[in-house]
């Protein structure tokens, strides 16, 4: 017996079509109009759901001048 569950009316599990989740991430740049365009594109591409993020980079990064936070480019 296959394990299944439902999202709304959609059955998820073996023997059912793949449930596609589009990744919009933060690509909307906090602009509603841009998010709407991406949502419509995901729908037109056949996505069943979308995942978005509403953070801004400054809320998840550290402002540090410590040497170990810097990327050092060396020649090969």
C-alpha positions as CSV (number, residue, x, y, z in Angstrom):
1,X,0.0,0.0,0.0
2,X,1.4,3.4,-1.1
3,X,1.7,6.3,1.4
4,X,-0.4,9.2,0.1
5,X,-1.6,12.5,1.5
6,X,-3.6,15.4,0.0
7,X,-2.9,19.1,-0.6
8,X,-6.3,20.5,-1.2
9,X,-7.9,18.2,-3.7
10,X,-4.6,16.9,-5.0
11,X,-3.4,13.5,-4.0
12,X,0.3,13.2,-3.4
13,X,2.2,9.9,-3.5
14,X,3.1,7.0,-5.7
15,X,0.9,6.6,-8.7
16,X,-0.1,10.3,-8.8
17,X,1.4,13.1,-10.9
18,X,4.4,15.0,-9.5
19,X,3.5,18.0,-7.4
20,X,5.7,20.9,-8.7
21,X,6.8,23.7,-6.3
22,X,8.3,26.7,-8.1
23,X,11.1,28.5,-6.2
24,X,10.6,32.3,-6.4
25,X,12.9,33.0,-3.5
26,X,13.7,36.7,-3.0
27,X,13.8,37.4,-6.8
28,X,10.9,39.7,-6.5
29,X,13.1,42.3,-4.8
30,X,10.3,43.2,-2.3
31,X,8.2,44.5,-5.2
32,X,4.6,43.3,-5.5
33,X,4.4,43.7,-9.2
34,X,7.6,41.7,-9.8
35,X,6.3,38.9,-7.4
36,X,3.0,38.9,-9.4
37,X,4.9,38.4,-12.7
38,X,6.9,35.5,-11.2
39,X,3.7,33.9,-9.8
40,X,2.0,34.1,-13.2
41,X,5.1,32.7,-14.9
42,X,5.1,29.8,-12.5
43,X,1.4,29.1,-13.1
44,X,1.9,29.3,-16.9
45,X,4.8,26.8,-16.6
46,X,2.5,24.3,-14.8
47,X,3.7,24.7,-11.2
48,X,1.2,23.5,-8.5
49,X,2.6,25.8,-5.8
50,X,5.3,28.4,-5.2
51,X,7.7,29.1,-2.4
52,X,8.8,32.7,-1.8
53,X,10.9,34.5,0.7
54,X,10.3,38.0,2.0
55,X,13.7,38.6,3.8
56,X,16.3,41.1,2.7
57,X,19.9,40.2,2.7
58,X,20.8,42.6,5.5
59,X,18.5,40.7,7.9
60,X,20.4,37.4,7.5
61,X,24.0,38.5,7.1
62,X,26.6,39.7,9.6
63,X,28.3,43.1,9.2
64,X,31.8,42.1,10.2
65,X,35.3,43.3,9.4
66,X,36.9,40.1,10.8
67,X,39.5,38.6,8.5
68,X,37.8,35.2,8.5
69,X,34.7,36.7,6.9
70,X,36.5,37.8,3.8
71,X,36.9,35.8,0.6
72,X,40.5,35.6,-0.4
73,X,41.3,35.1,-4.1
74,X,44.5,33.3,-4.8
75,X,46.1,32.4,-8.1
76,X,46.2,28.7,-9.0
